[in-house]
Amino acid sequence: MGEIITLSQSAANQVKDMMKHNEEEGAYLRVSINGGGCSGLSYGMGFDHEKKDGDHEDEQFGIAILVDHESAPLLKGTKIDYKNSLMGGGFTIDNPNALVTCGCGSSFKTATNAGTPETC
């Protein structure tokens, strides 16, 4: 399926710092789509120590990234960045498949999957 997620150097540096701080060096970065959120679908990111059947694996900046089979089509072409500001920092997600994104930026829906919206 090729590269599904693209990490910026800034996002990769932040993930590596978080891995070190949480003693998760050597873990996979799992990026997924979950039902819920204001718009119906929400992003999930976390550390995982097991690759599951059907997972797509990629490596960028020395980070092994896993995306499950169901999330892959909804994430194809997604760019993850990390931005610092005076109010703190945070990951930003640019998903070309998202037709509607809520104000918080962590919930969306696509042309083929609206998910199940929750009250914000």
N, CA, C and O atoms as CSV, one atom per row, in Angstrom:
chain,resi,resn,atom,element,x,y,z
A,1,MET,N,N,0.821,-1.193,0.000
A,1,MET,CA,C,0.000,0.000,0.000
A,1,MET,C,C,0.862,1.253,0.000
A,1,MET,O,O,0.342,2.354,-0.183
A,2,GLY,N,N,2.161,1.111,0.200
A,2,GLY,CA,C,3.042,2.266,0.223
A,2,GLY,C,C,2.952,3.009,1.544
A,2,GLY,O,O,2.385,2.516,2.519
A,3,GLU,N,N,3.519,4.191,1.553
A,3,GLU,CA,C,3.533,5.015,2.768
A,3,GLU,C,C,2.132,5.574,3.033
A,3,GLU,O,O,1.534,6.208,2.164
A,4,ILE,N,N,1.626,5.335,4.226
A,4,ILE,CA,C,0.288,5.805,4.597
A,4,ILE,C,C,0.388,7.122,5.350
A,4,ILE,O,O,-0.330,8.078,5.059
A,5,ILE,N,N,1.290,7.156,6.322
A,5,ILE,CA,C,1.489,8.321,7.192
A,5,ILE,C,C,2.858,8.925,6.878
A,5,ILE,O,O,3.822,8.200,6.632
A,6,THR,N,N,2.935,10.247,6.889
A,6,THR,CA,C,4.222,10.922,6.779
A,6,THR,C,C,4.433,11.731,8.052
A,6,THR,O,O,3.626,12.596,8.393
A,7,LEU,N,N,5.531,11.437,8.751
A,7,LEU,CA,C,5.907,12.209,9.940
A,7,LEU,C,C,6.863,13.315,9.538
A,7,LEU,O,O,7.765,13.093,8.730
A,8,SER,N,N,6.676,14.503,10.093
A,8,SER,CA,C,7.674,15.557,9.901
A,8,SER,C,C,8.831,15.275,10.852
A,8,SER,O,O,8.701,14.485,11.787
A,9,GLN,N,N,9.950,15.922,10.607
A,9,GLN,CA,C,11.091,15.771,11.504
A,9,GLN,C,C,10.720,16.219,12.916
A,9,GLN,O,O,11.122,15.588,13.893
A,10,SER,N,N,9.957,17.305,13.026
A,10,SER,CA,C,9.539,17.811,14.321
A,10,SER,C,C,8.665,16.791,15.063
A,10,SER,O,O,8.847,16.580,16.262
A,11,ALA,N,N,7.716,16.158,14.357
A,11,ALA,CA,C,6.860,15.139,14.979
A,11,ALA,C,C,7.694,13.933,15.395
A,11,ALA,O,O,7.488,13.377,16.474
A,12,ALA,N,N,8.630,13.529,14.546
A,12,ALA,CA,C,9.490,12.388,14.873
A,12,ALA,C,C,10.321,12.681,16.121
A,12,ALA,O,O,10.463,11.819,16.987
A,13,ASN,N,N,10.865,13.884,16.215
A,13,ASN,CA,C,11.653,14.250,17.399
A,13,ASN,C,C,10.800,14.187,18.661
A,13,ASN,O,O,11.256,13.709,19.700
A,14,GLN,N,N,9.546,14.675,18.570
A,14,GLN,CA,C,8.655,14.662,19.729
A,14,GLN,C,C,8.305,13.224,20.121
A,14,GLN,O,O,8.289,12.892,21.306
A,15,VAL,N,N,8.026,12.370,19.129
A,15,VAL,CA,C,7.715,10.960,19.412
A,15,VAL,C,C,8.903,10.295,20.096
A,15,VAL,O,O,8.725,9.559,21.066
A,16,LYS,N,N,10.110,10.544,19.601
A,16,LYS,CA,C,11.308,9.954,20.211
A,16,LYS,C,C,11.480,10.434,21.656
A,16,LYS,O,O,11.824,9.649,22.539
A,17,ASP,N,N,11.237,11.736,21.891
A,17,ASP,CA,C,11.325,12.270,23.258
A,17,ASP,C,C,10.298,11.596,24.166
A,17,ASP,O,O,10.604,11.248,25.306
A,18,MET,N,N,9.084,11.414,23.657
A,18,MET,CA,C,8.032,10.769,24.442
A,18,MET,C,C,8.369,9.302,24.715
A,18,MET,O,O,8.104,8.793,25.804
A,19,MET,N,N,8.949,8.632,23.728
A,19,MET,CA,C,9.360,7.231,23.920
A,19,MET,C,C,10.392,7.140,25.033
A,19,MET,O,O,10.313,6.273,25.904
A,20,LYS,N,N,11.362,8.052,24.992
A,20,LYS,CA,C,12.410,8.044,26.007
A,20,LYS,C,C,11.835,8.364,27.386
A,20,LYS,O,O,12.134,7.679,28.365
A,21,HIS,N,N,11.012,9.404,27.457
A,21,HIS,CA,C,10.425,9.832,28.730
A,21,HIS,C,C,9.543,8.743,29.343
A,21,HIS,O,O,9.521,8.578,30.563
A,22,ASN,N,N,8.820,8.001,28.505
A,22,ASN,CA,C,7.909,6.953,28.984
A,22,ASN,C,C,8.536,5.559,28.973
A,22,ASN,O,O,7.845,4.557,29.154
A,23,GLU,N,N,9.857,5.508,28.757
A,23,GLU,CA,C,10.587,4.241,28.700
A,23,GLU,C,C,9.946,3.268,27.715
A,23,GLU,O,O,9.712,2.101,28.028
A,24,GLU,N,N,9.666,3.783,26.514
A,24,GLU,CA,C,9.035,2.993,25.448
A,24,GLU,C,C,9.962,2.843,24.236
A,24,GLU,O,O,9.503,2.541,23.134
A,25,GLU,N,N,11.277,3.057,24.445
A,25,GLU,CA,C,12.197,2.891,23.321
A,25,GLU,C,C,12.025,1.489,22.752
A,25,GLU,O,O,11.897,0.517,23.497
A,26,GLY,N,N,12.021,1.396,21.438
A,26,GLY,CA,C,11.855,0.101,20.782
A,26,GLY,C,C,10.404,-0.257,20.509
A,26,GLY,O,O,10.129,-1.255,19.843
A,27,ALA,N,N,9.465,0.551,21.018
A,27,ALA,CA,C,8.043,0.291,20.758
A,27,ALA,C,C,7.680,0.808,19.364
A,27,ALA,O,O,8.397,1.616,18.774
A,28,TYR,N,N,6.572,0.330,18.870
A,28,TYR,CA,C,5.995,0.859,17.633
A,28,TYR,C,C,5.170,2.096,17.975
A,28,TYR,O,O,4.645,2.216,19.082
A,29,LEU,N,N,5.060,3.010,17.019
A,29,LEU,CA,C,4.091,4.089,17.102
A,29,LEU,C,C,2.866,3.611,16.338
A,29,LEU,O,O,2.930,3.426,15.123
A,30,ARG,N,N,1.757,3.410,17.031
A,30,ARG,CA,C,0.532,2.963,16.376
A,30,ARG,C,C,-0.363,4.174,16.155
A,30,ARG,O,O,-0.677,4.917,17.084
A,31,VAL,N,N,-0.772,4.355,14.884
A,31,VAL,CA,C,-1.693,5.421,14.512
A,31,VAL,C,C,-2.960,4.741,14.013
A,31,VAL,O,O,-2.904,3.845,13.171
A,32,SER,N,N,-4.106,5.174,14.542
A,32,SER,CA,C,-5.355,4.492,14.207
A,32,SER,C,C,-6.513,5.473,14.114
A,32,SER,O,O,-6.399,6.651,14.454
A,33,ILE,N,N,-7.621,4.943,13.644
A,33,ILE,CA,C,-8.883,5.673,13.586
A,33,ILE,C,C,-9.851,4.952,14.513
A,33,ILE,O,O,-9.956,3.726,14.485
A,34,ASN,N,N,-10.557,5.722,15.332
A,34,ASN,CA,C,-11.553,5.175,16.249
A,34,ASN,C,C,-12.889,5.863,15.985
A,34,ASN,O,O,-12.922,6.990,15.493
A,35,GLY,N,N,-13.973,5.198,16.307
A,35,GLY,CA,C,-15.282,5.807,16.205
A,35,GLY,C,C,-15.458,6.819,17.317
A,35,GLY,O,O,-14.885,6.665,18.396
A,36,GLY,N,N,-16.247,7.858,17.065
A,36,GLY,CA,C,-16.526,8.863,18.084
A,36,GLY,C,C,-15.979,10.216,17.720
A,36,GLY,O,O,-15.605,10.457,16.573
A,37,GLY,N,N,-15.932,11.094,18.685
A,37,GLY,CA,C,-15.491,12.467,18.449
A,37,GLY,C,C,-16.645,13.306,17.928
A,37,GLY,O,O,-17.710,12.769,17.622
A,38,CYS,N,N,-16.454,14.587,17.824
A,38,CYS,CA,C,-17.500,15.525,17.405
A,38,CYS,C,C,-18.004,15.230,15.990
A,38,CYS,O,O,-19.194,15.374,15.711
A,39,SER,N,N,-17.100,14.817,15.101
A,39,SER,CA,C,-17.474,14.618,13.704
A,39,SER,C,C,-17.726,13.161,13.343
A,39,SER,O,O,-18.162,12.885,12.226
A,40,GLY,N,N,-17.469,12.223,14.241
A,40,GLY,CA,C,-17.780,10.821,13.967
A,40,GLY,C,C,-16.606,9.878,14.041
A,40,GLY,O,O,-16.768,8.721,14.429
A,41,LEU,N,N,-15.419,10.348,13.677
A,41,LEU,CA,C,-14.202,9.539,13.748
A,41,LEU,C,C,-13.140,10.339,14.485
A,41,LEU,O,O,-13.126,11.568,14.417
A,42,SER,N,N,-12.252,9.650,15.187
A,42,SER,CA,C,-11.174,10.361,15.866
A,42,SER,C,C,-9.861,9.613,15.676
A,42,SER,O,O,-9.837,8.408,15.428
A,43,TYR,N,N,-8.781,10.357,15.799
A,43,TYR,CA,C,-7.446,9.798,15.642
A,43,TYR,C,C,-6.958,9.207,16.955
A,43,TYR,O,O,-7.274,9.707,18.035
A,44,GLY,N,N,-6.189,8.146,16.844
A,44,GLY,CA,C,-5.535,7.570,18.001
A,44,GLY,C,C,-4.045,7.423,17.719
A,44,GLY,O,O,-3.659,7.005,16.628
A,45,MET,N,N,-3.214,7.762,18.687
A,45,MET,CA,C,-1.768,7.565,18.578
A,45,MET,C,C,-1.283,7.056,19.918
A,45,MET,O,O,-1.653,7.583,20.967
A,46,GLY,N,N,-0.453,6.031,19.876
A,46,GLY,CA,C,0.089,5.496,21.112
A,46,GLY,C,C,1.208,4.519,20.815
A,46,GLY,O,O,1.528,4.253,19.657
A,47,PHE,N,N,1.789,3.994,21.858
A,47,PHE,CA,C,2.878,3.037,21.712
A,47,PHE,C,C,2.343,1.625,21.832
A,47,PHE,O,O,1.440,1.356,22.624
A,48,ASP,N,N,2.904,0.730,21.043
A,48,ASP,CA,C,2.473,-0.667,21.034
A,48,ASP,C,C,3.721,-1.530,20.916
A,48,ASP,O,O,4.688,-1.147,20.260
A,49,HIS,N,N,3.697,-2.683,21.546
A,49,HIS,CA,C,4.843,-3.590,21.487
A,49,HIS,C,C,4.581,-4.805,20.611
A,49,HIS,O,O,5.459,-5.653,20.446
A,50,GLU,N,N,3.376,-4.896,20.044
A,50,GLU,CA,C,3.039,-6.051,19.216
A,50,GLU,C,C,2.474,-5.626,17.876
A,50,GLU,O,O,1.599,-4.764,17.795
A,51,LYS,N,N,2.989,-6.246,16.824
A,51,LYS,CA,C,2.437,-6.067,15.491
A,51,LYS,C,C,1.346,-7.111,15.320
A,51,LYS,O,O,1.553,-8.282,15.638
A,52,LYS,N,N,0.179,-6.696,14.817
A,52,LYS,CA,C,-0.952,-7.597,14.637
A,52,LYS,C,C,-1.099,-7.985,13.167
A,52,LYS,O,O,-0.607,-7.282,12.285
A,53,ASP,N,N,-1.772,-9.095,12.907
A,53,ASP,CA,C,-2.052,-9.507,11.531
A,53,ASP,C,C,-2.779,-8.387,10.800
A,53,ASP,O,O,-3.722,-7.800,11.331
A,54,GLY,N,N,-2.347,-8.098,9.599
A,54,GLY,CA,C,-2.976,-7.059,8.792
A,54,GLY,C,C,-2.419,-5.672,9.007
A,54,GLY,O,O,-2.791,-4.749,8.283
A,55,ASP,N,N,-1.530,-5.488,9.988
A,55,ASP,CA,C,-0.928,-4.170,10.213
A,55,ASP,C,C,-0.017,-3.798,9.051
A,55,ASP,O,O,0.714,-4.635,8.523
A,56,HIS,N,N,-0.075,-2.539,8.667
A,56,HIS,CA,C,0.876,-1.984,7.714
A,56,HIS,C,C,2.011,-1.389,8.544
A,56,HIS,O,O,1.763,-0.641,9.491
A,57,GLU,N,N,3.248,-1.717,8.193
A,57,GLU,CA,C,4.401,-1.201,8.934
A,57,GLU,C,C,5.256,-0.335,8.029
A,57,GLU,O,O,5.490,-0.669,6.868
A,58,ASP,N,N,5.714,0.764,8.567
A,58,ASP,CA,C,6.598,1.678,7.860
A,58,ASP,C,C,7.619,2.192,8.870
A,58,ASP,O,O,7.382,2.125,10.076
A,59,GLU,N,N,8.735,2.695,8.397
A,59,GLU,CA,C,9.727,3.283,9.293
A,59,GLU,C,C,10.132,4.644,8.766
A,59,GLU,O,O,10.463,4.800,7.591
A,60,GLN,N,N,10.101,5.631,9.657
A,60,GLN,CA,C,10.525,6.980,9.321
A,60,GLN,C,C,11.320,7.549,10.478
A,60,GLN,O,O,10.904,7.449,11.632
A,61,PHE,N,N,12.448,8.139,10.179
A,61,PHE,CA,C,13.311,8.765,11.183
A,61,PHE,C,C,13.642,7.795,12.320
A,61,PHE,O,O,13.810,8.214,13.466
A,62,GLY,N,N,13.737,6.501,12.005
A,62,GLY,CA,C,14.069,5.502,13.021
A,62,GLY,C,C,12.888,5.093,13.886
A,62,GLY,O,O,13.073,4.397,14.885
A,63,ILE,N,N,11.688,5.505,13.528
A,63,ILE,CA,C,10.478,5.147,14.278
A,63,ILE,C,C,9.680,4.153,13.441
A,63,ILE,O,O,9.358,4.424,12.284
A,64,ALA,N,N,9.362,2.995,14.031
A,64,ALA,CA,C,8.520,2.008,13.368
A,64,ALA,C,C,7.066,2.390,13.599
A,64,ALA,O,O,6.622,2.506,14.742
A,65,ILE,N,N,6.322,2.585,12.507
A,65,ILE,CA,C,4.928,3.037,12.561
A,65,ILE,C,C,4.020,1.895,12.129
A,65,ILE,O,O,4.269,1.242,11.116
A,66,LEU,N,N,2.960,1.658,12.909
A,66,LEU,CA,C,1.955,0.655,12.569
A,66,LEU,C,C,0.615,1.328,12.318
A,66,LEU,O,O,0.219,2.246,13.037
A,67,VAL,N,N,-0.080,0.855,11.280
A,67,VAL,CA,C,-1.441,1.291,10.987
A,67,VAL,C,C,-2.245,0.028,10.713
A,67,VAL,O,O,-1.857,-0.787,9.877
A,68,ASP,N,N,-3.370,-0.138,11.418
A,68,ASP,CA,C,-4.174,-1.345,11.208
A,68,ASP,C,C,-4.869,-1.303,9.850
A,68,ASP,O,O,-5.021,-0.245,9.239
A,69,HIS,N,N,-5.282,-2.474,9.401
A,69,HIS,CA,C,-5.869,-2.653,8.074
A,69,HIS,C,C,-7.104,-1.765,7.859
A,69,HIS,O,O,-7.276,-1.213,6.772
A,70,GLU,N,N,-7.957,-1.621,8.868
A,70,GLU,CA,C,-9.182,-0.826,8.721
A,70,GLU,C,C,-8.903,0.673,8.684
A,70,GLU,O,O,-9.604,1.415,7.996
A,71,SER,N,N,-7.892,1.124,9.414
A,71,SER,CA,C,-7.572,2.557,9.460
A,71,SER,C,C,-6.797,3.021,8.233
A,71,SER,O,O,-6.872,4.191,7.859
A,72,ALA,N,N,-6.054,2.111,7.605
A,72,ALA,CA,C,-5.149,2.484,6.514
A,72,ALA,C,C,-5.806,3.294,5.402
A,72,ALA,O,O,-5.260,4.333,5.029
A,73,PRO,N,N,-6.953,2.877,4.848
A,73,PRO,CA,C,-7.541,3.685,3.759
A,73,PRO,C,C,-7.982,5.081,4.203
A,73,PRO,O,O,-7.966,6.020,3.407
A,74,LEU,N,N,-8.372,5.217,5.463
A,74,LEU,CA,C,-8.817,6.512,5.969
A,74,LEU,C,C,-7.652,7.434,6.309
A,74,LEU,O,O,-7.836,8.643,6.455
A,75,LEU,N,N,-6.448,6.864,6.436
A,75,LEU,CA,C,-5.261,7.644,6.797
A,75,LEU,C,C,-4.304,7.861,5.630
A,75,LEU,O,O,-3.343,8.619,5.761
A,76,LYS,N,N,-4.547,7.210,4.486
A,76,LYS,CA,C,-3.603,7.297,3.367
A,76,LYS,C,C,-3.351,8.750,2.980
A,76,LYS,O,O,-4.284,9.498,2.688
A,77,GLY,N,N,-2.082,9.137,2.982
A,77,GLY,CA,C,-1.682,10.498,2.627
A,77,GLY,C,C,-1.637,11.465,3.794
A,77,GLY,O,O,-1.352,12.646,3.598
A,78,THR,N,N,-1.913,10.994,5.012
A,78,THR,CA,C,-1.947,11.853,6.188
A,78,THR,C,C,-0.549,12.311,6.595
A,78,THR,O,O,0.401,11.528,6.590
A,79,LYS,N,N,-0.441,13.578,6.944
A,79,LYS,CA,C,0.826,14.152,7.413
A,79,LYS,C,C,0.668,14.544,8.870
A,79,LYS,O,O,-0.286,15.229,9.240
A,80,ILE,N,N,1.611,14.103,9.695
A,80,ILE,CA,C,1.596,14.431,11.116
A,80,ILE,C,C,2.791,15.334,11.414
A,80,ILE,O,O,3.930,15.011,11.078
A,81,ASP,N,N,2.514,16.456,12.044
A,81,ASP,CA,C,3.548,17.417,12.396
A,81,ASP,C,C,3.424,17.711,13.892
A,81,ASP,O,O,2.433,17.346,14.524
A,82,TYR,N,N,4.414,18.357,14.439
A,82,TYR,CA,C,4.363,18.813,15.830
A,82,TYR,C,C,4.736,20.282,15.834
A,82,TYR,O,O,5.775,20.672,15.300
A,83,LYS,N,N,3.877,21.098,16.444
A,83,LYS,CA,C,4.119,22.544,16.476
A,83,LYS,C,C,4.170,23.032,17.912
A,83,LYS,O,O,3.355,22.639,18.746
A,84,ASN,N,N,5.133,23.888,18.184
A,84,ASN,CA,C,5.252,24.549,19.488
A,84,ASN,C,C,4.697,25.955,19.366
A,84,ASN,O,O,4.856,26.609,18.335
A,85,SER,N,N,4.045,26.414,20.422
A,85,SER,CA,C,3.562,27.793,20.463
A,85,SER,C,C,3.707,28.285,21.892
A,85,SER,O,O,4.121,27.535,22.775
A,86,LEU,N,N,3.370,29.525,22.112
A,86,LEU,CA,C,3.445,30.084,23.460
A,86,LEU,C,C,2.483,29.384,24.417
A,86,LEU,O,O,2.704,29.375,25.628
A,87,MET,N,N,1.418,28.799,23.873
A,87,MET,CA,C,0.420,28.103,24.687
A,87,MET,C,C,0.761,26.624,24.864
A,87,MET,O,O,-0.034,25.874,25.430
A,88,GLY,N,N,1.923,26.198,24.392
A,88,GLY,CA,C,2.306,24.792,24.482
A,88,GLY,C,C,2.436,24.201,23.100
A,88,GLY,O,O,2.346,24.908,22.096
A,89,GLY,N,N,2.645,22.919,23.056
A,89,GLY,CA,C,2.826,22.251,21.775
A,89,GLY,C,C,1.790,21.173,21.571
A,89,GLY,O,O,1.076,20.778,22.493
A,90,GLY,N,N,1.727,20.707,20.331
A,90,GLY,CA,C,0.796,19.631,20.042
A,90,GLY,C,C,0.991,19.095,18.642
A,90,GLY,O,O,1.553,19.758,17.771
A,91,PHE,N,N,0.509,17.868,18.446
A,91,PHE,CA,C,0.557,17.253,17.132
A,91,PHE,C,C,-0.551,17.843,16.267
A,91,PHE,O,O,-1.656,18.098,16.745
A,92,THR,N,N,-0.244,18.055,14.995
A,92,THR,CA,C,-1.251,18.468,14.026
A,92,THR,C,C,-1.360,17.364,12.987
A,92,THR,O,O,-0.360,16.756,12.604
A,93,ILE,N,N,-2.574,17.114,12.536
A,93,ILE,CA,C,-2.825,16.040,11.581
A,93,ILE,C,C,-3.502,16.632,10.363
A,93,ILE,O,O,-4.556,17.258,10.467
A,94,ASP,N,N,-2.888,16.430,9.206
A,94,ASP,CA,C,-3.441,16.894,7.934
A,94,ASP,C,C,-3.830,15.657,7.140
A,94,ASP,O,O,-2.975,14.997,6.549
A,95,ASN,N,N,-5.130,15.343,7.128
A,95,ASN,CA,C,-5.633,14.146,6.466
A,95,ASN,C,C,-6.411,14.564,5.224
A,95,ASN,O,O,-7.471,15.179,5.342
A,96,PRO,N,N,-5.895,14.237,4.014
A,96,PRO,CA,C,-6.589,14.638,2.790
A,96,PRO,C,C,-7.927,13.926,2.593
A,96,PRO,O,O,-8.721,14.333,1.744
A,97,ASN,N,N,-8.188,12.865,3.368
A,97,ASN,CA,C,-9.438,12.116,3.247
A,97,ASN,C,C,-10.564,12.720,4.079
A,97,ASN,O,O,-11.722,12.339,3.909
A,98,ALA,N,N,-10.250,13.648,4.969
A,98,ALA,CA,C,-11.251,14.241,5.856
A,98,ALA,C,C,-12.052,15.306,5.111
A,98,ALA,O,O,-11.491,16.280,4.611
A,99,LEU,N,N,-13.376,15.110,5.043
A,99,LEU,CA,C,-14.248,16.103,4.423
A,99,LEU,C,C,-14.684,17.151,5.431
A,99,LEU,O,O,-14.799,18.331,5.102
A,100,VAL,N,N,-14.927,16.714,6.666
A,100,VAL,CA,C,-15.363,17.597,7.745
A,100,VAL,C,C,-14.449,17.344,8.932
A,100,VAL,O,O,-14.231,16.194,9.314
A,101,THR,N,N,-13.915,18.403,9.517
A,101,THR,CA,C,-13.073,18.300,10.703
A,101,THR,C,C,-13.649,19.226,11.766
A,101,THR,O,O,-14.030,20.359,11.473
A,102,CYS,N,N,-13.710,18.736,13.000
A,102,CYS,CA,C,-14.251,19.596,14.062
A,102,CYS,C,C,-13.203,20.618,14.496
A,102,CYS,O,O,-12.041,20.536,14.099
A,103,GLY,N,N,-13.618,21.561,15.300
A,103,GLY,CA,C,-12.745,22.647,15.737
A,103,GLY,C,C,-11.510,22.195,16.484
A,103,GLY,O,O,-10.475,22.857,16.421
A,104,CYS,N,N,-11.598,21.072,17.197
A,104,CYS,CA,C,-10.444,20.600,17.969
A,104,CYS,C,C,-9.393,19.959,17.072
A,104,CYS,O,O,-8.248,19.791,17.492
A,105,GLY,N,N,-9.766,19.592,15.821
A,105,GLY,CA,C,-8.817,19.024,14.879
A,105,GLY,C,C,-8.530,17.551,15.087
A,105,GLY,O,O,-7.727,16.979,14.350
A,106,SER,N,N,-9.160,16.917,16.065
A,106,SER,CA,C,-8.888,15.506,16.305
A,106,SER,C,C,-10.056,14.624,15.914
A,106,SER,O,O,-10.015,13.415,16.143
A,107,SER,N,N,-11.097,15.196,15.330
A,107,SER,CA,C,-12.262,14.423,14.908
A,107,SER,C,C,-12.626,14.827,13.486
A,107,SER,O,O,-12.489,15.990,13.107
A,108,PHE,N,N,-13.097,13.847,12.694
A,108,PHE,CA,C,-13.372,14.106,11.291
A,108,PHE,C,C,-14.336,13.062,10.747
A,108,PHE,O,O,-14.689,12.107,11.438
A,109,LYS,N,N,-14.760,13.254,9.498
A,109,LYS,CA,C,-15.469,12.215,8.769
A,109,LYS,C,C,-15.016,12.276,7.322
A,109,LYS,O,O,-14.535,13.306,6.849
A,110,THR,N,N,-15.177,11.151,6.621
A,110,THR,CA,C,-14.759,11.065,5.227
A,110,THR,C,C,-15.983,10.844,4.349
A,110,THR,O,O,-17.100,10.712,4.850
A,111,ALA,N,N,-15.769,10.804,3.036
A,111,ALA,CA,C,-16.859,10.573,2.097
A,111,ALA,C,C,-17.449,9.181,2.279
A,111,ALA,O,O,-18.637,8.973,2.031
A,112,THR,N,N,-16.626,8.224,2.710
A,112,THR,CA,C,-17.086,6.840,2.830
A,112,THR,C,C,-17.340,6.390,4.255
A,112,THR,O,O,-17.893,5.309,4.461
A,113,ASN,N,N,-16.951,7.191,5.256
A,113,ASN,CA,C,-17.120,6.770,6.636
A,113,ASN,C,C,-17.415,7.982,7.515
A,113,ASN,O,O,-16.542,8.816,7.754
A,114,ALA,N,N,-18.659,8.069,7.993
A,114,ALA,CA,C,-19.058,9.183,8.843
A,114,ALA,C,C,-18.874,8.875,10.311
A,114,ALA,O,O,-18.900,9.788,11.136
A,115,GLY,N,N,-18.683,7.588,10.668
A,115,GLY,CA,C,-18.524,7.230,12.072
A,115,GLY,C,C,-19.785,7.524,12.860
A,115,GLY,O,O,-20.864,7.670,12.286
A,116,THR,N,N,-19.650,7.609,14.172
A,116,THR,CA,C,-20.752,7.907,15.059
A,116,THR,C,C,-20.391,9.121,15.901
A,116,THR,O,O,-19.649,8.996,16.875
A,117,PRO,N,N,-20.907,10.301,15.539
A,117,PRO,CA,C,-20.554,11.525,16.277
A,117,PRO,C,C,-20.989,11.469,17.738
A,117,PRO,O,O,-21.996,10.848,18.081
A,118,GLU,N,N,-20.209,12.131,18.590
A,118,GLU,CA,C,-20.533,12.288,20.001
A,118,GLU,C,C,-20.748,13.768,20.259
A,118,GLU,O,O,-20.305,14.601,19.468
A,119,THR,N,N,-21.398,14.102,21.318
A,119,THR,CA,C,-21.588,15.500,21.693
A,119,THR,C,C,-20.272,16.055,22.216
A,119,THR,O,O,-19.619,15.422,23.046
A,120,CYS,N,N,-19.878,17.223,21.744
A,120,CYS,CA,C,-18.632,17.847,22.182
A,120,CYS,C,C,-18.822,18.567,23.505
A,120,CYS,O,O,-17.876,19.154,24.031
